[in-house]
Amino acid sequence: MIIILFVIRFRSTSACAQTASANSPSANSLSAITTTTVSSTTTTTSPACASCTLSQLTLTGGTVAGATPVIPTAGSILTNASTGCSSVVITCTGTGNTLQMEFNAGNNGVITGTTTVSAPLMCDSNGQWELSLGGTTAVITAVDCISV
Ligand SMILES: *[C@@H]1O[C@H](CO)[C@@H](O)[C@H](O)[C@H]1NC(C)=O
């Protein structure tokens, strides 16, 4: 008679412990999810193609015998809204004679004009200024102009 009572009591306490432990963890995990702020960790990192600066460009008047050096000017650095990449237009203004713009001392292209010559440089995925000219793209670190 005493043994049977003991078994009944053991089962009833074990059943109580199970329902208690099944309820409390689910309540805890719900509150943990709702209080975790995700927005603080998602910071926007600008792409490398937005990191180019004008200090990466040497803008000088070209030194060619018999030619007048013209120092190129850089426009504002613009950001393409869809790509997030930077670009800048380099311009030389002459006096109506033949104007020549040289990229990397002429190693990566020359364009000519009369009063004004300008070229758009794009900041690439390595954070370097690039010029696409005649189907060829080259990293540009120096631009010079001469008026002939
Ligand atoms: C921005 O970049 C896209 C993709 O290269 C190009 O199609 C678009 O013309 C650019 N927009 C401007 C304003 O340069």
The ligand as a Tripos MOL2 file, in Angstrom:
@<TRIPOS>MOLECULE
LIG
   14    14     1     0     0
SMALL
NO_CHARGES

@<TRIPOS>ATOM
      1 C1         25.5690   55.0420  -64.2330 C.3       1 LIG1
      2 O1         26.1050   53.7820  -64.5130 O.3       1 LIG1
      3 C2         25.3350   53.0020  -65.4070 C.3       1 LIG1
      4 C3         25.9630   51.6260  -65.5020 C.3       1 LIG1
      5 O2         27.3230   51.7140  -65.8330 O.3       1 LIG1
      6 C4         25.2730   53.7180  -66.7560 C.3       1 LIG1
      7 O3         24.5060   52.9830  -67.6450 O.3       1 LIG1
      8 C5         24.6880   55.0890  -66.5630 C.3       1 LIG1
      9 O4         24.7390   55.7980  -67.7760 O.3       1 LIG1
     10 C6         25.4540   55.8680  -65.5080 C.3       1 LIG1
     11 N1         24.7790   57.1210  -65.2330 N.am      1 LIG1
     12 C7         25.4020   58.2980  -65.3600 C.2       1 LIG1
     13 C8         24.5850   59.4890  -65.0060 C.3       1 LIG1
     14 O5         26.5600   58.3810  -65.7130 O.2       1 LIG1
@<TRIPOS>BOND
     1     1     2 1
     2     1    10 1
     3     2     3 1
     4     3     4 1
     5     3     6 1
     6     4     5 1
     7     6     7 1
     8     6     8 1
     9     8     9 1
    10     8    10 1
    11    10    11 1
    12    11    12 1
    13    12    13 1
    14    12    14 2
@<TRIPOS>SUBSTRUCTURE
     1 LIG1         1 GROUP 0 **** ****
